[in-house]
């Protein structure tokens, strides 16, 4: 019985180390991908906000001095 445990112990230790190492790499990849998704979302929101700001400025430029409101077609 002791010989079986001594013979099986290196395999068990290697399996534990391999599973720990694999799970650490998988978590690292997962967090890396999540980071890129958050960056993509932030960049998209920034570009959308800039587009809306430019569109607002265009409307203001066109309607400057024509009265207190926007025209009906805008």
PyMOL Python script that loads the backbone (N, CA, C, O; Angstrom):
from pymol import cmd

cmd.read_pdbstr("""\
ATOM      1  N   UNK A   1       0.822  -1.191   0.000  1.00  0.00           N
ATOM      2  CA  UNK A   1       0.000   0.000   0.000  1.00  0.00           C
ATOM      3  C   UNK A   1       0.868   1.258   0.000  1.00  0.00           C
ATOM      4  O   UNK A   1       0.576   2.208  -0.727  1.00  0.00           O
ATOM      5  N   UNK A   2       1.910   1.276   0.789  1.00  0.00           N
ATOM      6  CA  UNK A   2       2.815   2.423   0.858  1.00  0.00           C
ATOM      7  C   UNK A   2       3.531   2.589  -0.480  1.00  0.00           C
ATOM      8  O   UNK A   2       3.731   3.714  -0.940  1.00  0.00           O
ATOM      9  N   UNK A   3       3.919   1.476  -1.108  1.00  0.00           N
ATOM     10  CA  UNK A   3       4.587   1.562  -2.409  1.00  0.00           C
ATOM     11  C   UNK A   3       3.667   2.193  -3.458  1.00  0.00           C
ATOM     12  O   UNK A   3       4.112   2.972  -4.301  1.00  0.00           O
ATOM     13  N   UNK A   4       2.390   1.847  -3.393  1.00  0.00           N
ATOM     14  CA  UNK A   4       1.423   2.431  -4.330  1.00  0.00           C
ATOM     15  C   UNK A   4       1.329   3.944  -4.124  1.00  0.00           C
ATOM     16  O   UNK A   4       1.307   4.694  -5.100  1.00  0.00           O
ATOM     17  N   UNK A   5       1.275   4.397  -2.887  1.00  0.00           N
ATOM     18  CA  UNK A   5       1.187   5.825  -2.589  1.00  0.00           C
ATOM     19  C   UNK A   5       2.462   6.542  -3.044  1.00  0.00           C
ATOM     20  O   UNK A   5       2.398   7.625  -3.625  1.00  0.00           O
ATOM     21  N   UNK A   6       3.606   5.936  -2.778  1.00  0.00           N
ATOM     22  CA  UNK A   6       4.876   6.539  -3.187  1.00  0.00           C
ATOM     23  C   UNK A   6       4.974   6.612  -4.711  1.00  0.00           C
ATOM     24  O   UNK A   6       5.486   7.592  -5.252  1.00  0.00           O
ATOM     25  N   UNK A   7       4.496   5.598  -5.395  1.00  0.00           N
ATOM     26  CA  UNK A   7       4.529   5.595  -6.862  1.00  0.00           C
ATOM     27  C   UNK A   7       3.500   6.571  -7.455  1.00  0.00           C
ATOM     28  O   UNK A   7       3.742   7.137  -8.522  1.00  0.00           O
ATOM     29  N   UNK A   8       2.375   6.774  -6.793  1.00  0.00           N
ATOM     30  CA  UNK A   8       1.317   7.636  -7.305  1.00  0.00           C
ATOM     31  C   UNK A   8       1.537   9.101  -6.934  1.00  0.00           C
ATOM     32  O   UNK A   8       0.981   9.983  -7.588  1.00  0.00           O
ATOM     33  N   UNK A   9       2.318   9.375  -5.920  1.00  0.00           N
ATOM     34  CA  UNK A   9       2.505  10.737  -5.428  1.00  0.00           C
ATOM     35  C   UNK A   9       3.075  11.698  -6.476  1.00  0.00           C
ATOM     36  O   UNK A   9       2.556  12.807  -6.598  1.00  0.00           O
ATOM     37  N   UNK A  10       4.109  11.338  -7.237  1.00  0.00           N
ATOM     38  CA  UNK A  10       4.594  12.279  -8.261  1.00  0.00           C
ATOM     39  C   UNK A  10       3.538  12.610  -9.315  1.00  0.00           C
ATOM     40  O   UNK A  10       3.451  13.754  -9.761  1.00  0.00           O
ATOM     41  N   UNK A  11       2.751  11.642  -9.710  1.00  0.00           N
ATOM     42  CA  UNK A  11       1.681  11.892 -10.690  1.00  0.00           C
ATOM     43  C   UNK A  11       0.624  12.833 -10.139  1.00  0.00           C
ATOM     44  O   UNK A  11       0.133  13.707 -10.854  1.00  0.00           O
ATOM     45  N   UNK A  12       0.274  12.658  -8.876  1.00  0.00           N
ATOM     46  CA  UNK A  12      -0.719  13.521  -8.245  1.00  0.00           C
ATOM     47  C   UNK A  12      -0.190  14.949  -8.141  1.00  0.00           C
ATOM     48  O   UNK A  12      -0.916  15.905  -8.415  1.00  0.00           O
ATOM     49  N   UNK A  13       1.071  15.090  -7.746  1.00  0.00           N
ATOM     50  CA  UNK A  13       1.669  16.424  -7.620  1.00  0.00           C
ATOM     51  C   UNK A  13       1.735  17.111  -8.985  1.00  0.00           C
ATOM     52  O   UNK A  13       1.430  18.298  -9.100  1.00  0.00           O
ATOM     53  N   UNK A  14       2.130  16.375 -10.006  1.00  0.00           N
ATOM     54  CA  UNK A  14       2.189  16.943 -11.360  1.00  0.00           C
ATOM     55  C   UNK A  14       0.799  17.338 -11.838  1.00  0.00           C
ATOM     56  O   UNK A  14       0.646  18.388 -12.461  1.00  0.00           O
ATOM     57  N   UNK A  15      -0.207  16.535 -11.566  1.00  0.00           N
ATOM     58  CA  UNK A  15      -1.575  16.854 -11.985  1.00  0.00           C
ATOM     59  C   UNK A  15      -2.080  18.114 -11.277  1.00  0.00           C
ATOM     60  O   UNK A  15      -2.726  18.957 -11.898  1.00  0.00           O
ATOM     61  N   UNK A  16      -1.790  18.241  -9.994  1.00  0.00           N
ATOM     62  CA  UNK A  16      -2.214  19.436  -9.257  1.00  0.00           C
ATOM     63  C   UNK A  16      -1.516  20.668  -9.813  1.00  0.00           C
ATOM     64  O   UNK A  16      -2.161  21.692 -10.040  1.00  0.00           O
ATOM     65  N   UNK A  17      -0.208  20.586 -10.035  1.00  0.00           N
ATOM     66  CA  UNK A  17       0.541  21.711 -10.579  1.00  0.00           C
ATOM     67  C   UNK A  17       0.030  22.089 -11.971  1.00  0.00           C
ATOM     68  O   UNK A  17      -0.140  23.271 -12.271  1.00  0.00           O
ATOM     69  N   UNK A  18      -0.210  21.101 -12.807  1.00  0.00           N
ATOM     70  CA  UNK A  18      -0.684  21.371 -14.173  1.00  0.00           C
ATOM     71  C   UNK A  18      -2.068  22.014 -14.161  1.00  0.00           C
ATOM     72  O   UNK A  18      -2.320  22.947 -14.923  1.00  0.00           O
ATOM     73  N   UNK A  19      -2.959  21.533 -13.314  1.00  0.00           N
ATOM     74  CA  UNK A  19      -4.300  22.114 -13.267  1.00  0.00           C
ATOM     75  C   UNK A  19      -4.252  23.541 -12.718  1.00  0.00           C
ATOM     76  O   UNK A  19      -4.984  24.406 -13.198  1.00  0.00           O
ATOM     77  N   UNK A  20      -3.409  23.798 -11.731  1.00  0.00           N
ATOM     78  CA  UNK A  20      -3.260  25.156 -11.207  1.00  0.00           C
ATOM     79  C   UNK A  20      -2.705  26.088 -12.277  1.00  0.00           C
ATOM     80  O   UNK A  20      -3.215  27.194 -12.463  1.00  0.00           O
ATOM     81  N   UNK A  21      -1.668  25.650 -12.978  1.00  0.00           N
ATOM     82  CA  UNK A  21      -1.044  26.457 -14.019  1.00  0.00           C
ATOM     83  C   UNK A  21      -2.023  26.731 -15.163  1.00  0.00           C
ATOM     84  O   UNK A  21      -2.093  27.855 -15.660  1.00  0.00           O
ATOM     85  N   UNK A  22      -2.771  25.720 -15.579  1.00  0.00           N
ATOM     86  CA  UNK A  22      -3.742  25.881 -16.665  1.00  0.00           C
ATOM     87  C   UNK A  22      -4.858  26.832 -16.271  1.00  0.00           C
ATOM     88  O   UNK A  22      -5.254  27.683 -17.067  1.00  0.00           O
ATOM     89  N   UNK A  23      -5.369  26.702 -15.059  1.00  0.00           N
ATOM     90  CA  UNK A  23      -6.442  27.597 -14.629  1.00  0.00           C
ATOM     91  C   UNK A  23      -5.937  29.030 -14.495  1.00  0.00           C
ATOM     92  O   UNK A  23      -6.675  29.969 -14.792  1.00  0.00           O
ATOM     93  N   UNK A  24      -4.693  29.214 -14.055  1.00  0.00           N
ATOM     94  CA  UNK A  24      -4.134  30.568 -13.964  1.00  0.00           C
ATOM     95  C   UNK A  24      -4.017  31.190 -15.348  1.00  0.00           C
ATOM     96  O   UNK A  24      -4.335  32.366 -15.524  1.00  0.00           O
ATOM     97  N   UNK A  25      -3.568  30.424 -16.324  1.00  0.00           N
ATOM     98  CA  UNK A  25      -3.472  30.949 -17.695  1.00  0.00           C
ATOM     99  C   UNK A  25      -4.852  31.254 -18.276  1.00  0.00           C
ATOM    100  O   UNK A  25      -5.030  32.254 -18.971  1.00  0.00           O
ATOM    101  N   UNK A  26      -5.815  30.399 -17.993  1.00  0.00           N
ATOM    102  CA  UNK A  26      -7.170  30.630 -18.507  1.00  0.00           C
ATOM    103  C   UNK A  26      -7.768  31.898 -17.897  1.00  0.00           C
ATOM    104  O   UNK A  26      -8.403  32.682 -18.603  1.00  0.00           O
ATOM    105  N   UNK A  27      -7.574  32.103 -16.619  1.00  0.00           N
ATOM    106  CA  UNK A  27      -8.091  33.314 -15.982  1.00  0.00           C
ATOM    107  C   UNK A  27      -7.387  34.559 -16.525  1.00  0.00           C
ATOM    108  O   UNK A  27      -8.019  35.596 -16.725  1.00  0.00           O
ATOM    109  N   UNK A  28      -6.101  34.457 -16.758  1.00  0.00           N
ATOM    110  CA  UNK A  28      -5.364  35.587 -17.308  1.00  0.00           C
ATOM    111  C   UNK A  28      -5.895  35.957 -18.695  1.00  0.00           C
ATOM    112  O   UNK A  28      -6.072  37.137 -18.999  1.00  0.00           O
ATOM    113  N   UNK A  29      -6.145  34.961 -19.523  1.00  0.00           N
ATOM    114  CA  UNK A  29      -6.687  35.213 -20.857  1.00  0.00           C
ATOM    115  C   UNK A  29      -8.091  35.815 -20.762  1.00  0.00           C
ATOM    116  O   UNK A  29      -8.427  36.740 -21.500  1.00  0.00           O
ATOM    117  N   UNK A  30      -8.904  35.284 -19.848  1.00  0.00           N
ATOM    118  CA  UNK A  30     -10.267  35.789 -19.665  1.00  0.00           C
ATOM    119  C   UNK A  30     -10.251  37.264 -19.269  1.00  0.00           C
ATOM    120  O   UNK A  30     -10.979  38.068 -19.852  1.00  0.00           O
ATOM    121  N   UNK A  31      -9.431  37.624 -18.288  1.00  0.00           N
ATOM    122  CA  UNK A  31      -9.371  39.011 -17.856  1.00  0.00           C
ATOM    123  C   UNK A  31      -8.796  39.916 -18.944  1.00  0.00           C
ATOM    124  O   UNK A  31      -9.207  41.070 -19.069  1.00  0.00           O
ATOM    125  N   UNK A  32      -7.869  39.414 -19.715  1.00  0.00           N
ATOM    126  CA  UNK A  32      -7.310  40.185 -20.819  1.00  0.00           C
ATOM    127  C   UNK A  32      -8.384  40.473 -21.860  1.00  0.00           C
ATOM    128  O   UNK A  32      -8.481  41.595 -22.358  1.00  0.00           O
ATOM    129  N   UNK A  33      -9.181  39.480 -22.188  1.00  0.00           N
ATOM    130  CA  UNK A  33     -10.252  39.681 -23.168  1.00  0.00           C
ATOM    131  C   UNK A  33     -11.306  40.631 -22.631  1.00  0.00           C
ATOM    132  O   UNK A  33     -11.816  41.466 -23.378  1.00  0.00           O
ATOM    133  N   UNK A  34     -11.644  40.523 -21.354  1.00  0.00           N
ATOM    134  CA  UNK A  34     -12.620  41.427 -20.763  1.00  0.00           C
ATOM    135  C   UNK A  34     -12.097  42.858 -20.791  1.00  0.00           C
ATOM    136  O   UNK A  34     -12.865  43.792 -21.023  1.00  0.00           O
ATOM    137  N   UNK A  35     -10.799  43.041 -20.559  1.00  0.00           N
ATOM    138  CA  UNK A  35     -10.198  44.361 -20.594  1.00  0.00           C
ATOM    139  C   UNK A  35     -10.357  44.978 -21.973  1.00  0.00           C
ATOM    140  O   UNK A  35     -10.694  46.155 -22.096  1.00  0.00           O
ATOM    141  N   UNK A  36     -10.111  44.178 -23.022  1.00  0.00           N
ATOM    142  CA  UNK A  36     -10.253  44.707 -24.372  1.00  0.00           C
ATOM    143  C   UNK A  36     -11.699  45.030 -24.693  1.00  0.00           C
ATOM    144  O   UNK A  36     -11.968  45.994 -25.410  1.00  0.00           O
ATOM    145  N   UNK A  37     -12.633  44.245 -24.180  1.00  0.00           N
ATOM    146  CA  UNK A  37     -14.049  44.545 -24.417  1.00  0.00           C
ATOM    147  C   UNK A  37     -14.443  45.862 -23.749  1.00  0.00           C
ATOM    148  O   UNK A  37     -15.201  46.644 -24.323  1.00  0.00           O
ATOM    149  N   UNK A  38     -13.936  46.108 -22.547  1.00  0.00           N
ATOM    150  CA  UNK A  38     -14.244  47.373 -21.873  1.00  0.00           C
ATOM    151  C   UNK A  38     -13.606  48.547 -22.609  1.00  0.00           C
ATOM    152  O   UNK A  38     -14.221  49.606 -22.732  1.00  0.00           O
ATOM    153  N   UNK A  39     -12.391  48.370 -23.094  1.00  0.00           N
ATOM    154  CA  UNK A  39     -11.751  49.442 -23.848  1.00  0.00           C
ATOM    155  C   UNK A  39     -12.515  49.726 -25.143  1.00  0.00           C
ATOM    156  O   UNK A  39     -12.694  50.884 -25.521  1.00  0.00           O
ATOM    157  N   UNK A  40     -12.960  48.674 -25.813  1.00  0.00           N
ATOM    158  CA  UNK A  40     -13.720  48.849 -27.047  1.00  0.00           C
ATOM    159  C   UNK A  40     -15.015  49.609 -26.774  1.00  0.00           C
ATOM    160  O   UNK A  40     -15.380  50.514 -27.525  1.00  0.00           O
ATOM    161  N   UNK A  41     -15.706  49.239 -25.700  1.00  0.00           N
ATOM    162  CA  UNK A  41     -16.950  49.914 -25.346  1.00  0.00           C
ATOM    163  C   UNK A  41     -16.691  51.392 -25.024  1.00  0.00           C
ATOM    164  O   UNK A  41     -17.459  52.262 -25.436  1.00  0.00           O
ATOM    165  N   UNK A  42     -15.619  51.672 -24.294  1.00  0.00           N
ATOM    166  CA  UNK A  42     -15.295  53.053 -23.938  1.00  0.00           C
ATOM    167  C   UNK A  42     -14.956  53.864 -25.184  1.00  0.00           C
ATOM    168  O   UNK A  42     -15.420  54.996 -25.322  1.00  0.00           O
ATOM    169  N   UNK A  43     -14.157  53.309 -26.092  1.00  0.00           N
ATOM    170  CA  UNK A  43     -13.815  54.021 -27.319  1.00  0.00           C
ATOM    171  C   UNK A  43     -15.050  54.270 -28.174  1.00  0.00           C
ATOM    172  O   UNK A  43     -15.185  55.337 -28.773  1.00  0.00           O
ATOM    173  N   UNK A  44     -15.944  53.305 -28.234  1.00  0.00           N
ATOM    174  CA  UNK A  44     -17.176  53.479 -28.999  1.00  0.00           C
ATOM    175  C   UNK A  44     -18.021  54.602 -28.410  1.00  0.00           C
ATOM    176  O   UNK A  44     -18.570  55.420 -29.148  1.00  0.00           O
ATOM    177  N   UNK A  45     -18.129  54.645 -27.088  1.00  0.00           N
ATOM    178  CA  UNK A  45     -18.904  55.706 -26.452  1.00  0.00           C
ATOM    179  C   UNK A  45     -18.266  57.070 -26.670  1.00  0.00           C
ATOM    180  O   UNK A  45     -18.974  58.060 -26.858  1.00  0.00           O
ATOM    181  N   UNK A  46     -16.949  57.136 -26.646  1.00  0.00           N
ATOM    182  CA  UNK A  46     -16.261  58.411 -26.889  1.00  0.00           C
ATOM    183  C   UNK A  46     -16.505  58.888 -28.307  1.00  0.00           C
ATOM    184  O   UNK A  46     -16.794  60.064 -28.527  1.00  0.00           O
ATOM    185  N   UNK A  47     -16.390  57.989 -29.268  1.00  0.00           N
ATOM    186  CA  UNK A  47     -16.603  58.367 -30.672  1.00  0.00           C
ATOM    187  C   UNK A  47     -18.054  58.793 -30.897  1.00  0.00           C
ATOM    188  O   UNK A  47     -18.307  59.760 -31.615  1.00  0.00           O
ATOM    189  N   UNK A  48     -19.004  58.085 -30.295  1.00  0.00           N
ATOM    190  CA  UNK A  48     -20.411  58.475 -30.420  1.00  0.00           C
ATOM    191  C   UNK A  48     -20.651  59.855 -29.811  1.00  0.00           C
ATOM    192  O   UNK A  48     -21.362  60.677 -30.390  1.00  0.00           O
ATOM    193  N   UNK A  49     -20.062  60.106 -28.652  1.00  0.00           N
ATOM    194  CA  UNK A  49     -20.241  61.410 -28.009  1.00  0.00           C
ATOM    195  C   UNK A  49     -19.637  62.524 -28.858  1.00  0.00           C
ATOM    196  O   UNK A  49     -20.222  63.600 -28.980  1.00  0.00           O
ATOM    197  N   UNK A  50     -18.474  62.269 -29.441  1.00  0.00           N
ATOM    198  CA  UNK A  50     -17.866  63.279 -30.314  1.00  0.00           C
ATOM    199  C   UNK A  50     -18.713  63.532 -31.556  1.00  0.00           C
ATOM    200  O   UNK A  50     -18.844  64.671 -32.004  1.00  0.00           O
ATOM    201  N   UNK A  51     -19.284  62.470 -32.108  1.00  0.00           N
ATOM    202  CA  UNK A  51     -20.156  62.627 -33.273  1.00  0.00           C
ATOM    203  C   UNK A  51     -21.373  63.485 -32.917  1.00  0.00           C
ATOM    204  O   UNK A  51     -21.746  64.391 -33.663  1.00  0.00           O
ATOM    205  N   UNK A  52     -21.982  63.189 -31.775  1.00  0.00           N
ATOM    206  CA  UNK A  52     -23.157  63.965 -31.362  1.00  0.00           C
ATOM    207  C   UNK A  52     -22.779  65.414 -31.064  1.00  0.00           C
ATOM    208  O   UNK A  52     -23.567  66.322 -31.330  1.00  0.00           O
ATOM    209  N   UNK A  53     -21.600  65.642 -30.523  1.00  0.00           N
ATOM    210  CA  UNK A  53     -21.144  67.008 -30.272  1.00  0.00           C
ATOM    211  C   UNK A  53     -20.952  67.769 -31.582  1.00  0.00           C
ATOM    212  O   UNK A  53     -21.348  68.929 -31.694  1.00  0.00           O
ATOM    213  N   UNK A  54     -20.350  67.120 -32.566  1.00  0.00           N
ATOM    214  CA  UNK A  54     -20.152  67.763 -33.870  1.00  0.00           C
ATOM    215  C   UNK A  54     -21.501  68.043 -34.529  1.00  0.00           C
ATOM    216  O   UNK A  54     -21.706  69.115 -35.099  1.00  0.00           O
ATOM    217  N   UNK A  55     -22.416  67.084 -34.450  1.00  0.00           N
ATOM    218  CA  UNK A  55     -23.746  67.283 -35.038  1.00  0.00           C
ATOM    219  C   UNK A  55     -24.469  68.433 -34.350  1.00  0.00           C
ATOM    220  O   UNK A  55     -25.126  69.234 -35.015  1.00  0.00           O
ATOM    221  N   UNK A  56     -24.358  68.526 -33.030  1.00  0.00           N
ATOM    222  CA  UNK A  56     -24.989  69.615 -32.288  1.00  0.00           C
ATOM    223  C   UNK A  56     -24.389  70.954 -32.703  1.00  0.00           C
ATOM    224  O   UNK A  56     -25.114  71.930 -32.893  1.00  0.00           O
ATOM    225  N   UNK A  57     -23.065  71.000 -32.843  1.00  0.00           N
ATOM    226  CA  UNK A  57     -22.410  72.248 -33.253  1.00  0.00           C
ATOM    227  C   UNK A  57     -22.828  72.652 -34.662  1.00  0.00           C
ATOM    228  O   UNK A  57     -22.989  73.841 -34.934  1.00  0.00           O
ATOM    229  N   UNK A  58     -23.007  71.694 -35.554  1.00  0.00           N
ATOM    230  CA  UNK A  58     -23.468  72.002 -36.915  1.00  0.00           C
ATOM    231  C   UNK A  58     -24.864  72.615 -36.882  1.00  0.00           C
ATOM    232  O   UNK A  58     -25.136  73.582 -37.594  1.00  0.00           O
ATOM    233  N   UNK A  59     -25.739  72.060 -36.065  1.00  0.00           N
ATOM    234  CA  UNK A  59     -27.102  72.592 -35.962  1.00  0.00           C
ATOM    235  C   UNK A  59     -27.049  73.998 -35.382  1.00  0.00           C
ATOM    236  O   UNK A  59     -27.750  74.891 -35.859  1.00  0.00           O
ATOM    237  N   UNK A  60     -26.236  74.202 -34.369  1.00  0.00           N
ATOM    238  CA  UNK A  60     -26.120  75.534 -33.778  1.00  0.00           C
ATOM    239  C   UNK A  60     -25.572  76.535 -34.785  1.00  0.00           C
ATOM    240  O   UNK A  60     -26.029  77.677 -34.842  1.00  0.00           O
ATOM    241  N   UNK A  61     -24.599  76.112 -35.575  1.00  0.00           N
ATOM    242  CA  UNK A  61     -24.002  77.001 -36.576  1.00  0.00           C
ATOM    243  C   UNK A  61     -25.023  77.392 -37.634  1.00  0.00           C
ATOM    244  O   UNK A  61     -25.083  78.549 -38.050  1.00  0.00           O
ATOM    245  N   UNK A  62     -25.834  76.416 -38.071  1.00  0.00           N
ATOM    246  CA  UNK A  62     -26.831  76.698 -39.100  1.00  0.00           C
ATOM    247  C   UNK A  62     -27.952  77.578 -38.568  1.00  0.00           C
ATOM    248  O   UNK A  62     -28.493  78.404 -39.304  1.00  0.00           O
ATOM    249  N   UNK A  63     -28.304  77.411 -37.303  1.00  0.00           N
ATOM    250  CA  UNK A  63     -29.434  78.154 -36.737  1.00  0.00           C
ATOM    251  C   UNK A  63     -29.013  79.425 -36.002  1.00  0.00           C
ATOM    252  O   UNK A  63     -29.855  80.081 -35.389  1.00  0.00           O
ATOM    253  N   UNK A  64     -27.764  79.780 -36.049  1.00  0.00           N
ATOM    254  CA  UNK A  64     -27.290  80.958 -35.320  1.00  0.00           C
ATOM    255  C   UNK A  64     -27.938  82.221 -35.884  1.00  0.00           C
ATOM    256  O   UNK A  64     -27.843  82.519 -37.075  1.00  0.00           O
ATOM    257  N   UNK A  65     -28.588  82.938 -34.999  1.00  0.00           N
ATOM    258  CA  UNK A  65     -29.200  84.209 -35.390  1.00  0.00           C
ATOM    259  C   UNK A  65     -30.549  84.081 -36.056  1.00  0.00           C
ATOM    260  O   UNK A  65     -31.085  85.088 -36.519  1.00  0.00           O
ATOM    261  N   UNK A  66     -31.127  82.894 -36.129  1.00  0.00           N
ATOM    262  CA  UNK A  66     -32.428  82.755 -36.794  1.00  0.00           C
ATOM    263  C   UNK A  66     -33.570  82.703 -35.813  1.00  0.00           C
ATOM    264  O   UNK A  66     -34.703  82.430 -36.212  1.00  0.00           O
ATOM    265  N   UNK A  67     -33.320  82.950 -34.554  1.00  0.00           N
ATOM    266  CA  UNK A  67     -34.419  82.959 -33.588  1.00  0.00           C
ATOM    267  C   UNK A  67     -34.136  82.047 -32.412  1.00  0.00           C
ATOM    268  O   UNK A  67     -33.058  81.462 -32.312  1.00  0.00           O
ATOM    269  N   UNK A  68     -35.111  81.929 -31.520  1.00  0.00           N
ATOM    270  CA  UNK A  68     -34.886  81.217 -30.274  1.00  0.00           C
ATOM    271  C   UNK A  68     -35.073  79.696 -30.357  1.00  0.00           C
ATOM    272  O   UNK A  68     -35.069  79.039 -29.316  1.00  0.00           O
ATOM    273  N   UNK A  69     -35.228  79.142 -31.482  1.00  0.00           N
ATOM    274  CA  UNK A  69     -35.452  77.697 -31.531  1.00  0.00           C
ATOM    275  C   UNK A  69     -34.866  77.077 -32.780  1.00  0.00           C
ATOM    276  O   UNK A  69     -34.260  77.753 -33.610  1.00  0.00           O
ATOM    277  N   UNK A  70     -35.059  75.789 -32.892  1.00  0.00           N
ATOM    278  CA  UNK A  70     -34.607  75.063 -34.072  1.00  0.00           C
ATOM    279  C   UNK A  70     -35.718  75.079 -35.108  1.00  0.00           C
ATOM    280  O   UNK A  70     -36.897  75.213 -34.780  1.00  0.00           O
ATOM    281  N   UNK A  71     -35.324  74.942 -36.345  1.00  0.00           N
ATOM    282  CA  UNK A  71     -36.326  74.865 -37.399  1.00  0.00           C
ATOM    283  C   UNK A  71     -37.017  73.496 -37.319  1.00  0.00           C
ATOM    284  O   UNK A  71     -36.494  72.568 -36.701  1.00  0.00           O
ATOM    285  N   UNK A  72     -38.166  73.380 -37.933  1.00  0.00           N
ATOM    286  CA  UNK A  72     -38.954  72.159 -37.846  1.00  0.00           C
ATOM    287  C   UNK A  72     -38.276  70.958 -38.489  1.00  0.00           C
ATOM    288  O   UNK A  72     -38.459  69.832 -38.027  1.00  0.00           O
ATOM    289  N   UNK A  73     -37.503  71.171 -39.535  1.00  0.00           N
ATOM    290  CA  UNK A  73     -36.885  70.045 -40.211  1.00  0.00           C
ATOM    291  C   UNK A  73     -35.694  69.467 -39.417  1.00  0.00           C
ATOM    292  O   UNK A  73     -35.225  68.377 -39.747  1.00  0.00           O
ATOM    293  N   UNK A  74     -35.204  70.150 -38.405  1.00  0.00           N
ATOM    294  CA  UNK A  74     -34.102  69.641 -37.591  1.00  0.00           C
ATOM    295  C   UNK A  74     -34.631  68.958 -36.378  1.00  0.00           C
ATOM    296  O   UNK A  74     -33.856  68.459 -35.563  1.00  0.00           O
TER     297      UNK A  74
END
""", "prot")
cmd.dss("prot")
cmd.show_as("cartoon", "prot")
cmd.util.cbc("prot")
cmd.orient("prot")
